[in-house]
Amino acid sequence: MNFMDMRKSGLPSSLFLKILFGCITSVILLALFLVGAWILGSVPSHMLEMHRLERAFADMPHPIGTTLIRSYTYFGEATTAGNTSNGCYYYTVEVRLLKGSLDEMVKYYERASEHVSSAIVGSKVAVLSVTKESRALLSDDFFLSAVMEETLLLGYDSAYLVYAKKVTPDMSGDFRCWD
């Protein structure tokens, strides 16, 4: 017997409406539950990936004589307004005082970064001198641009950024990766 037959057979209209309302409410709640599970289910996987990148970067050796000034981590969408994101961005950044030449630092980190790249597939380690020219190169990357700007404002003339970055196309419902 379907709802219309029940209605025609003399089922009180209030009971019919209660059953209909209950069915519609159940479908809506089920849909909300499934969407919520999809969104919340991806958050722990992204946080685990961020933790792995942080650990691998923390275990990477740094040149003797350099000094850590500040460190940052970031996860989310990292392009400037007007540009579209192609996924989730993971960063871990250290601002360090430079001892020696930047070329020496780049060569050092090329060797040292193999540890990070092998631990976190798809990640890369890079070194940037803290200068206004370097900041101009980062115009499409708001996070690194903000770190560079802050470092310049604090007046660290002989500083450099060393960072590990990973971009993954898997947004999986994590709202932090959406434009």
DAFEN-V70408 format. One record per residue. RES is the residue in one letter. PSI is psi in whole degrees, -180 to 180 (* if undefined). NEAR is the number of other C-alpha atoms within 8 Angstrom. Layout:
RES|PSI|NEAR  RES|PSI|NEAR
This chain:
M|126|4  N|179|5  F|-40|7  M|-38|6  D|-40|8  M|-39|11  R|-43|11  K|-28|7  S|5|6  G|13|6  L|132|9  P|139|7  S|-34|7  S|-38|6  L|-42|8  F|-46|12  L|-37|8  K|-42|8  I|-45|8  L|-45|8  F|-42|8  G|-41|8  C|-46|8  I|-44|8  T|-41|8  S|-42|8  V|-43|8  I|-45|8  L|-39|8  L|-44|8  A|-44|8  L|-40|8  F|-45|8  L|-42|8  V|-43|8  G|-41|8  A|-37|8  W|-44|10  I|-52|12  L|-26|10  G|-26|8  S|-24|11  V|-48|9  P|-35|8  S|-38|8  H|-39|8  M|-35|8  L|-42|8  E|-40|8  M|-43|11  H|-42|8  R|-43|10  L|-42|15  E|-44|10  R|-46|8  A|-40|12  F|-40|10  A|-32|7  D|-9|6  M|130|10  P|152|6  H|157|7  P|143|7  I|136|4  G|-13|5  T|152|10  T|134|7  L|128|9  I|-53|8  R|157|7  S|151|9  Y|152|8  T|153|9  Y|142|9  F|134|10  G|-156|10  E|133|12  A|23|10  T|161|10  T|165|9  A|139|5  G|-23|4  N|149|7  T|146|7  S|148|11  N|26|7  G|-160|12  C|137|16  Y|134|14  Y|128|13  Y|145|14  T|127|14  V|140|11  E|136|12  V|123|13  R|150|13  L|135|12  L|127|11  K|112|7  G|-162|6  S|156|7  L|-35|9  D|-40|6  E|-40|8  M|-43|11  V|-46|10  K|-41|8  Y|-49|9  Y|-26|12  E|-41|9  R|-45|7  A|-27|10  S|-10|11  E|-33|8  H|-46|9  V|-46|15  S|-34|12  S|-31|7  A|-36|9  I|99|10  V|133|6  G|-1|7  S|159|11  K|150|10  V|136|13  A|160|9  V|135|11  L|137|8  S|145|9  V|96|15  T|163|9  K|-33|7  E|-42|6  S|-38|10  R|-37|12  A|-30|7  L|-17|6  L|22|10  S|-27|9  D|-1|7  D|94|10  F|-33|11  F|-53|8  L|-35|8  S|-41|11  A|-40|8  V|-44|8  M|-45|12  E|-44|9  E|-42|8  T|-41|11  L|-42|12  L|-32|7  L|-9|6  G|25|6  Y|100|10  D|-36|7  S|53|8  A|162|11  Y|156|13  L|134|13  V|129|12  Y|152|11  A|136|14  K|139|11  K|136|10  V|128|11  T|136|9  P|-8|7  D|102|6  M|-28|10  S|42|7  G|0|8  D|112|11  F|-21|6  R|-13|8  C|0|12  W|149|10  D|*|5
